[in-house]
């Protein structure tokens, strides 16, 4: 062929500056695009060979990537289908005309390999000009008697195409790196990018060599071996029936090599209608930490890494999971960096949510004891899902559990049936008592247990929002933290006991108690409790405290209340002998000392006695016991 020049068929002379500045948010994407094109070329060859249209042995199809720092070049070489001069004119010089799309349309019903063509991105090749001042293509088509071709372009619409000297089938792309992109001439930079974007591509990719040591004749011998950087057959591309539990665990650690904990379990996604979706999702151990890390699920398109920002393809609560989703049916913009919300995406999102719910329900039904043993690690995920997705709430209500202080588990239905006979107040409302810290609230928990009540452990950071949701869904049920009031007030079954103190005595005593309290965040309240109850106790009213907790995570009407100062009740037992003694004490200093000691003990029991007040209390207590 004769050397010829031409202009790339573009709409504007400024296409290359636009590509360099705007085509991709990260210039590093160029490597993914070019290696993906090399994989496409290889997959096309395999498809044509399977159909008998490509003659002869395919041979080794390893893609080779290399960096020459001295020459300031990066080379991507494949042994795939190659291109003729006419095909380069058609597919390279006409921007946004996708050869992959045409190929799939022609062959998609004839061979499985055709469906695995990654291409259909149009501008992918031109990402090379984001980092290169000149790009060369050396190609030889698989077709018989094909002529080698050399194409060269210096980042403007002008190009040169001429006869080449390539003797082996395939395409070699040579990038002459621009001065502002010389960071990509570092071996480690390119290797890290290959491992990030190409780690699971279906064709072997070689990047340089690595040294290995073998023991020969009791001597260490250093040999160089091909450095294959990818796993061409990752677990999600295989059938579940081919995999064992250890295969899934090994794949988990391949994805997250720095995570040494085993996942709780996995879900293998494998759908081919009405959309294509494969993948594996893992449930990590979450405990009580709400870590919404939106970079733990990786999105692939035919094994090409696209993004780990998957907020638009899975509901937020699923970002607590880890793993891989692979689908050619998720629409992407030209850079493949952002997802476009459309009906297909919503269908895929809904399907993933359903599969997760199916798996959890299956685990619950098949082995409830094992499911209960995992509950502390699952709870936050399930609560988050129930708060975020109405459909998930409906499904999860069947396997969402509540644990009591004895370590017994109940579904909401089981819990309601158990509590109704005993924990229904005089207004016929079921009261669910709970603690978020059984150790700190031990005295309150013990008092409830003495009365035969159940106390549930609800200690996740989502509890305030979750409780609010449950109360809205179940108007005949109310949740009360065990320290939000005295137990007889929390489950108000009957009229209060008569008080040993008259109203006047209470009114006279109240300002004295207020005067010995450390600050004004405590409201003094008299209640007629049993003589066996403590003389004073601190309670934290449910409504205000819950609003503040909800404000901490955001949402609801909690904003106004969340900004209010912390408030507690100091409940004075008007039937306790110590309080009666204080009322009758004629020495005002002695009276204050009794009330101060009693109120400090109440504050200390709730970890609210701090600083100077705590120091004085300790000193005073020693003085009392040494008198």
Secondary structure, 3 states (H helix, E strand, C coil): CCCEEEECECCCCCHHHHHHHHHCCCCCHHHHHHHHHHHHHHHHHHHHHHCCCCCCCCCCCCEEEEEECCCCEEEEECCCCCCCHHHHHHHCCECCCCHHHHHHHHHCCCCHHHHHCCCCCCCHHHHHHHCEEEEEEEEECCCCCCCCEEEEECCCCEEEEEECCCCCCEEEEEEEECHHHHHHHCHHHHHHHHHHHCCCCCCCEEEEEEEEEEEECCEEEEEEEEEECCCCCCHHHCCHHHCCHHHHHHHHHHHCCCCCCCCCEEEEEEECCCCCEEEEEEECCCCCCCCCCCCCEEEEECCEEEECCCCCCCCHHHHHCEEEEECCCCCECCCCCCECCCHHHHHHHHHHHHHHHHHHHHHHHHCHHHHHHCHHHHHHHHHHHHHHCHHHHHHHCCCCEEEECCCCEEEHHHHHHHHCCCCECCCCCEEEEEECCCCCCHHHHHHHHHCCCCEEECCCCCHHHHHHHHHHHCCCEEEEECCCCCHHHHCCCCCCCCCCCCHHHHHHHHHHHHHHCCCCCEEEEEECCCCCCCCEEEECCHHHHHHHHHHHHCCCCHHHHHCCCCCEEEEEECCCHHHHHHHHCCCHHHHHHHHHHHHHHHHHHCCCCCHHHHHHHHHHHHHHHCC
